[in-house]
Amino acid sequence: MTGTTPEYGAGFCCDCGRTTVAGRILGHVDQSSGPGYTVILCPNCDLKPPKSRVRPYGRALA
């Protein structure tokens, strides 16, 4: 969706593992057994560039 405001919530950052109260919600993971969880990115990790998905020697991940 374009033009929407991102949602914010509290929890553990999926990148660094720190607890945050103002993290950006990236999505929700549903599990077949037990409750699902929310994937959150903290403000510090949100400012970093995304990790590259390229393997050493220039081979891209499929």
Phi and psi in radians as a Rosetta constraint file:
Dihedral C 1 N 2 CA 2 C 2 CIRCULARHARMONIC -1.815 0.35
Dihedral N 2 CA 2 C 2 N 3 CIRCULARHARMONIC 2.595 0.35
Dihedral C 2 N 3 CA 3 C 3 CIRCULARHARMONIC 1.393 0.35
Dihedral N 3 CA 3 C 3 N 4 CIRCULARHARMONIC 0.278 0.35
Dihedral C 3 N 4 CA 4 C 4 CIRCULARHARMONIC -1.807 0.35
Dihedral N 4 CA 4 C 4 N 5 CIRCULARHARMONIC 2.667 0.35
Dihedral C 4 N 5 CA 5 C 5 CIRCULARHARMONIC -1.481 0.35
Dihedral N 5 CA 5 C 5 N 6 CIRCULARHARMONIC 2.329 0.35
Dihedral C 5 N 6 CA 6 C 6 CIRCULARHARMONIC -1.157 0.35
Dihedral N 6 CA 6 C 6 N 7 CIRCULARHARMONIC 2.610 0.35
Dihedral C 6 N 7 CA 7 C 7 CIRCULARHARMONIC -1.531 0.35
Dihedral N 7 CA 7 C 7 N 8 CIRCULARHARMONIC 2.592 0.35
Dihedral C 7 N 8 CA 8 C 8 CIRCULARHARMONIC -2.161 0.35
Dihedral N 8 CA 8 C 8 N 9 CIRCULARHARMONIC 2.593 0.35
Dihedral C 8 N 9 CA 9 C 9 CIRCULARHARMONIC -2.761 0.35
Dihedral N 9 CA 9 C 9 N 10 CIRCULARHARMONIC 3.103 0.35
Dihedral C 9 N 10 CA 10 C 10 CIRCULARHARMONIC -1.846 0.35
Dihedral N 10 CA 10 C 10 N 11 CIRCULARHARMONIC 2.616 0.35
Dihedral C 10 N 11 CA 11 C 11 CIRCULARHARMONIC 2.752 0.35
Dihedral N 11 CA 11 C 11 N 12 CIRCULARHARMONIC -2.758 0.35
Dihedral C 11 N 12 CA 12 C 12 CIRCULARHARMONIC -1.685 0.35
Dihedral N 12 CA 12 C 12 N 13 CIRCULARHARMONIC 2.370 0.35
Dihedral C 12 N 13 CA 13 C 13 CIRCULARHARMONIC -1.209 0.35
Dihedral N 13 CA 13 C 13 N 14 CIRCULARHARMONIC 2.358 0.35
Dihedral C 13 N 14 CA 14 C 14 CIRCULARHARMONIC -1.330 0.35
Dihedral N 14 CA 14 C 14 N 15 CIRCULARHARMONIC -0.263 0.35
Dihedral C 14 N 15 CA 15 C 15 CIRCULARHARMONIC -1.655 0.35
Dihedral N 15 CA 15 C 15 N 16 CIRCULARHARMONIC -0.907 0.35
Dihedral C 15 N 16 CA 16 C 16 CIRCULARHARMONIC -1.823 0.35
Dihedral N 16 CA 16 C 16 N 17 CIRCULARHARMONIC -0.299 0.35
Dihedral C 16 N 17 CA 17 C 17 CIRCULARHARMONIC 1.480 0.35
Dihedral N 17 CA 17 C 17 N 18 CIRCULARHARMONIC 0.040 0.35
Dihedral C 17 N 18 CA 18 C 18 CIRCULARHARMONIC -1.368 0.35
Dihedral N 18 CA 18 C 18 N 19 CIRCULARHARMONIC 2.695 0.35
Dihedral C 18 N 19 CA 19 C 19 CIRCULARHARMONIC -1.380 0.35
Dihedral N 19 CA 19 C 19 N 20 CIRCULARHARMONIC 2.398 0.35
Dihedral C 19 N 20 CA 20 C 20 CIRCULARHARMONIC -2.402 0.35
Dihedral N 20 CA 20 C 20 N 21 CIRCULARHARMONIC 2.618 0.35
Dihedral C 20 N 21 CA 21 C 21 CIRCULARHARMONIC -1.874 0.35
Dihedral N 21 CA 21 C 21 N 22 CIRCULARHARMONIC -0.120 0.35
Dihedral C 21 N 22 CA 22 C 22 CIRCULARHARMONIC -2.277 0.35
Dihedral N 22 CA 22 C 22 N 23 CIRCULARHARMONIC 0.742 0.35
Dihedral C 22 N 23 CA 23 C 23 CIRCULARHARMONIC -1.451 0.35
Dihedral N 23 CA 23 C 23 N 24 CIRCULARHARMONIC 2.645 0.35
Dihedral C 23 N 24 CA 24 C 24 CIRCULARHARMONIC -1.496 0.35
Dihedral N 24 CA 24 C 24 N 25 CIRCULARHARMONIC 2.247 0.35
Dihedral C 24 N 25 CA 25 C 25 CIRCULARHARMONIC -1.354 0.35
Dihedral N 25 CA 25 C 25 N 26 CIRCULARHARMONIC 2.140 0.35
Dihedral C 25 N 26 CA 26 C 26 CIRCULARHARMONIC -1.630 0.35
Dihedral N 26 CA 26 C 26 N 27 CIRCULARHARMONIC -0.532 0.35
Dihedral C 26 N 27 CA 27 C 27 CIRCULARHARMONIC 3.016 0.35
Dihedral N 27 CA 27 C 27 N 28 CIRCULARHARMONIC -3.090 0.35
Dihedral C 27 N 28 CA 28 C 28 CIRCULARHARMONIC -2.196 0.35
Dihedral N 28 CA 28 C 28 N 29 CIRCULARHARMONIC 2.455 0.35
Dihedral C 28 N 29 CA 29 C 29 CIRCULARHARMONIC -1.955 0.35
Dihedral N 29 CA 29 C 29 N 30 CIRCULARHARMONIC 2.084 0.35
Dihedral C 29 N 30 CA 30 C 30 CIRCULARHARMONIC -1.629 0.35
Dihedral N 30 CA 30 C 30 N 31 CIRCULARHARMONIC 2.438 0.35
Dihedral C 30 N 31 CA 31 C 31 CIRCULARHARMONIC -2.068 0.35
Dihedral N 31 CA 31 C 31 N 32 CIRCULARHARMONIC 2.559 0.35
Dihedral C 31 N 32 CA 32 C 32 CIRCULARHARMONIC -1.278 0.35
Dihedral N 32 CA 32 C 32 N 33 CIRCULARHARMONIC -0.464 0.35
Dihedral C 32 N 33 CA 33 C 33 CIRCULARHARMONIC -2.177 0.35
Dihedral N 33 CA 33 C 33 N 34 CIRCULARHARMONIC 2.004 0.35
Dihedral C 33 N 34 CA 34 C 34 CIRCULARHARMONIC 1.612 0.35
Dihedral N 34 CA 34 C 34 N 35 CIRCULARHARMONIC 3.083 0.35
Dihedral C 34 N 35 CA 35 C 35 CIRCULARHARMONIC -1.292 0.35
Dihedral N 35 CA 35 C 35 N 36 CIRCULARHARMONIC 2.667 0.35
Dihedral C 35 N 36 CA 36 C 36 CIRCULARHARMONIC -1.400 0.35
Dihedral N 36 CA 36 C 36 N 37 CIRCULARHARMONIC -3.061 0.35
Dihedral C 36 N 37 CA 37 C 37 CIRCULARHARMONIC -2.529 0.35
Dihedral N 37 CA 37 C 37 N 38 CIRCULARHARMONIC 2.842 0.35
Dihedral C 37 N 38 CA 38 C 38 CIRCULARHARMONIC -1.768 0.35
Dihedral N 38 CA 38 C 38 N 39 CIRCULARHARMONIC 2.335 0.35
Dihedral C 38 N 39 CA 39 C 39 CIRCULARHARMONIC -1.599 0.35
Dihedral N 39 CA 39 C 39 N 40 CIRCULARHARMONIC 2.111 0.35
Dihedral C 39 N 40 CA 40 C 40 CIRCULARHARMONIC -2.168 0.35
Dihedral N 40 CA 40 C 40 N 41 CIRCULARHARMONIC 2.538 0.35
Dihedral C 40 N 41 CA 41 C 41 CIRCULARHARMONIC -2.098 0.35
Dihedral N 41 CA 41 C 41 N 42 CIRCULARHARMONIC 2.168 0.35
Dihedral C 41 N 42 CA 42 C 42 CIRCULARHARMONIC -1.252 0.35
Dihedral N 42 CA 42 C 42 N 43 CIRCULARHARMONIC 2.811 0.35
Dihedral C 42 N 43 CA 43 C 43 CIRCULARHARMONIC -1.021 0.35
Dihedral N 43 CA 43 C 43 N 44 CIRCULARHARMONIC -0.631 0.35
Dihedral C 43 N 44 CA 44 C 44 CIRCULARHARMONIC -1.166 0.35
Dihedral N 44 CA 44 C 44 N 45 CIRCULARHARMONIC -0.757 0.35
Dihedral C 44 N 45 CA 45 C 45 CIRCULARHARMONIC -1.289 0.35
Dihedral N 45 CA 45 C 45 N 46 CIRCULARHARMONIC -0.439 0.35
Dihedral C 45 N 46 CA 46 C 46 CIRCULARHARMONIC -1.177 0.35
Dihedral N 46 CA 46 C 46 N 47 CIRCULARHARMONIC -0.457 0.35
Dihedral C 46 N 47 CA 47 C 47 CIRCULARHARMONIC -1.440 0.35
Dihedral N 47 CA 47 C 47 N 48 CIRCULARHARMONIC -0.331 0.35
Dihedral C 47 N 48 CA 48 C 48 CIRCULARHARMONIC -1.320 0.35
Dihedral N 48 CA 48 C 48 N 49 CIRCULARHARMONIC 2.604 0.35
Dihedral C 48 N 49 CA 49 C 49 CIRCULARHARMONIC -1.149 0.35
Dihedral N 49 CA 49 C 49 N 50 CIRCULARHARMONIC 2.637 0.35
Dihedral C 49 N 50 CA 50 C 50 CIRCULARHARMONIC -1.103 0.35
Dihedral N 50 CA 50 C 50 N 51 CIRCULARHARMONIC 2.631 0.35
Dihedral C 50 N 51 CA 51 C 51 CIRCULARHARMONIC -1.205 0.35
Dihedral N 51 CA 51 C 51 N 52 CIRCULARHARMONIC 2.484 0.35
Dihedral C 51 N 52 CA 52 C 52 CIRCULARHARMONIC -1.286 0.35
Dihedral N 52 CA 52 C 52 N 53 CIRCULARHARMONIC 2.501 0.35
Dihedral C 52 N 53 CA 53 C 53 CIRCULARHARMONIC -1.810 0.35
Dihedral N 53 CA 53 C 53 N 54 CIRCULARHARMONIC 0.607 0.35
Dihedral C 53 N 54 CA 54 C 54 CIRCULARHARMONIC -1.895 0.35
Dihedral N 54 CA 54 C 54 N 55 CIRCULARHARMONIC 2.306 0.35
Dihedral C 54 N 55 CA 55 C 55 CIRCULARHARMONIC -1.388 0.35
Dihedral N 55 CA 55 C 55 N 56 CIRCULARHARMONIC 2.874 0.35
Dihedral C 55 N 56 CA 56 C 56 CIRCULARHARMONIC -0.985 0.35
Dihedral N 56 CA 56 C 56 N 57 CIRCULARHARMONIC 2.671 0.35
Dihedral C 56 N 57 CA 57 C 57 CIRCULARHARMONIC 1.186 0.35
Dihedral N 57 CA 57 C 57 N 58 CIRCULARHARMONIC 0.350 0.35
Dihedral C 57 N 58 CA 58 C 58 CIRCULARHARMONIC 1.372 0.35
Dihedral N 58 CA 58 C 58 N 59 CIRCULARHARMONIC 0.172 0.35
Dihedral C 58 N 59 CA 59 C 59 CIRCULARHARMONIC -1.472 0.35
Dihedral N 59 CA 59 C 59 N 60 CIRCULARHARMONIC 2.112 0.35
Dihedral C 59 N 60 CA 60 C 60 CIRCULARHARMONIC -1.396 0.35
Dihedral N 60 CA 60 C 60 N 61 CIRCULARHARMONIC 2.662 0.35
Dihedral C 60 N 61 CA 61 C 61 CIRCULARHARMONIC -1.306 0.35
Dihedral N 61 CA 61 C 61 N 62 CIRCULARHARMONIC 2.506 0.35
